Amino acid sequence: MSVQALAAGDYEEINPGSLDRAHRYKLFTGTVIPRPIALVTTLGELGQVNAAPFSQFVIVAVDPGMLGFSIGPGPRGDKDTLVNVRREREFVINTVTSPLAQIVQHCGEDMPPDVSEVEVTGLGVLPSVHVRAPRIAQSRVQFECRLERIVEVGSAPNHFVIGEVLLVHIEKGLHEDCRIDTRRYDPIGRLGGRNYSRLGDIIET
């Protein structure tokens, strides 16, 4: 199978340092796609359930299992998720499937700390086993996590939150011997702006 090679003159060069933050954000989030989405649930100081989506979300390690997501600066300073994770040192990562796209977009809007995105959007919750924060009932896979560390990066700054996975909840019938039925799972990825993608053709190599 051959892949067409481009010439040096076919590329436009962009120096990220010459862009303002808004344009750097558009450039990176429009090119590093699709990105999986972590809908993170935490508990607020008064026990309210916070649910916020983060699309800078990755596997950090498997021995032990660790997941990480990056929290950018918010319009009011530190985002509620970061404040809650620092205090509680635990959280739940709920994965996002296509029926949740609009709800997740709503959860990403700026709301006061005492407002629960779960209550505003009508999401259901289920109790966790090892952490106090609940799970999202509409999510097909949930990871109960204990905070391992928070790494501060950049000058804004961003905070990369790493959690050790204590327990995984998977919808029945979604896996066999830990092999996930990807099409039934139906995850969505974040693109640029308010756009999301579903799975298309799966390429086997």
N, C-alpha and C positions, 0 to 999 in steps of 0.2 A: 504494500500500500504506500503510495507516494503522497507527500504533503508539499504543497506549493511553498517555495522559499521566497521571501520578500527581499528586495534590495535595500541598502542603507537609506536611499532617498525616499523609500515608501513610508518612512516613519516621521512623526512629528515629535520633537523633544520638548518635554515640559519639566521645568525645575520646580519641584514642590515648594522649595524655599521662597520662590517668587510669588506664590499664591497666598491669598488670605485663607483663614481657617475654613470658611464656608466652601470655597472652591476646592481646597484639598479634600474636604469631606466628600464632596460630590465626585471628585476624581477617583478616590480610593473605593468608595462604596459602590460606584458604578462599574468598576473594573474587577474588583475581587468578588465575583458572584458565581453561583448563588451561595449565600451564607446560611447555615442552619440557625434556627432561632431558639434561644432559651427564654422561656417565660418563667421568670424567677419569682417565687413566692417567699415572702419574709413576714415577720411579725413586727408591727409598729410598737412604740413604747406603751400604748394603751391597749395593745392586743389586737388592733385592727390588722386585717390581712392586706398586705401590699402585693400587687402583681404587676411586674414590669418586664417588657421584652428587651432582649439584647441579642444582636446578630453578630457580634464579634465573640463567637462561642466555639470552643475547640476541646478535643481530647488532649489532656496534658500528659497523662501517664496511665499505664495499665497495671503497674506493680508498685503500690496499690493503685486501684482505679481512681483517677483524678480528672475532673473537668474544670475548665476555666472560662470566664467571660469578662469582657472589658466594659467598664462603666465610664462613660465620658462625663464631663462637667455638665451640671444642670443649670437652668435659668435662675435658680435660687441658691446656687452653690452645690454642695454635695447632694446627690440624688438620694431619695428615701431608701432605696435598696442598699446603698453603701452604708448609710447611717445605721440601718437595721442589722446588716451583716456584721459590722464592727461591734455592735452591742450584743447581739445574740450569738454570734459566731457559728451560725448554721443557716441553712436555706434549702429550698427545693427547686430543682430545675425541672420544669415541665416542658416536654417537647410539643411542637405545634404542627397540626395537620391542616389541610386546606379548609375545612369548615370553620376554623378559628381565625382566619385571616382578618376579617373586619373587626372582630373583638380584640384581637391582639393589637391592631392599629390604634384602637380606642384606649387600650391600656397604656400605650406609649405616650399619651398626651399628659401634659403637666397637670397634676392634681395636688391639692394641699396634703400634707403628711397625715392629717386625721381623716382623710377620705379613703375608703377602701375601693380599689378598682374592681375587686370581686363583686362587691355589692352594686356598684354603678353599672357594671356590664351584665350582671346576672349569672356569672360563672358559678358553678357548683364546687364545693370543696370536700375533700376526704381527709380523715386524720392520718398523720404520718405515724411511723413506729418509733423512730429513733430521734426525731427532731420535733420541735414544737410547731413549726410552720406547717400548714396543711398543704395538701396536693390539690391540683386542679382536676376535677372529675371528668372534664371533657378531653383531657390529655391522654394519649394512648401509652405513653411512657413517662415515668417520673423518677427522678434521682434524688434521694434524700442525701444531703451533703453536710459535712462538718467542715468549717473553715480551716484550711491548711495555712494559707498566707494571703496577704494582699500586697501586690507589687505596684508601686507608683512609677509611672513612666510618662515622659513628655513634660512640656512646660505648662500645659493647661491646668492640671494634669489629668491623665486617664488613670484609672485604678484597675489592675488586672486581678480579679478575684479567683483564687484557686481553692477548690473544695474536694475533700476526699469523699468518695461515694460510699455511703454506709449501707444503702439498700436500694435496689432497683425494682420498680413496679411496672409490669408489662401487661397490657391487655391480653386476656386469654385468647389463644389461637393465633397470636401475632408472631410467634417464634417456634422453632423446633430445634432443640439442642443448641440454643442461643443463636441460631441463624434466623435473622429477621426476614419476614415476608415483606419486602420493600413496597410492593404495589398496594398491598392491603394497608400498610402503615400510612401511606399517602402524605409524607411530610411536605412542607413547603419551605422554600428558601427565600431570603430577602434579597431584593435587587436594589437598584438606586431609587431614591424618592419613596413614594408610597406603593411601589410595585413589588409583587411577590411572584414566585414561580412554582409550578407543580412539576412532578417528574414527567419526563417525556420518554423517548426511546432509551432503553438501558443498553449500553454498549458492553458486550462481553469480549474480553481479550484473552 
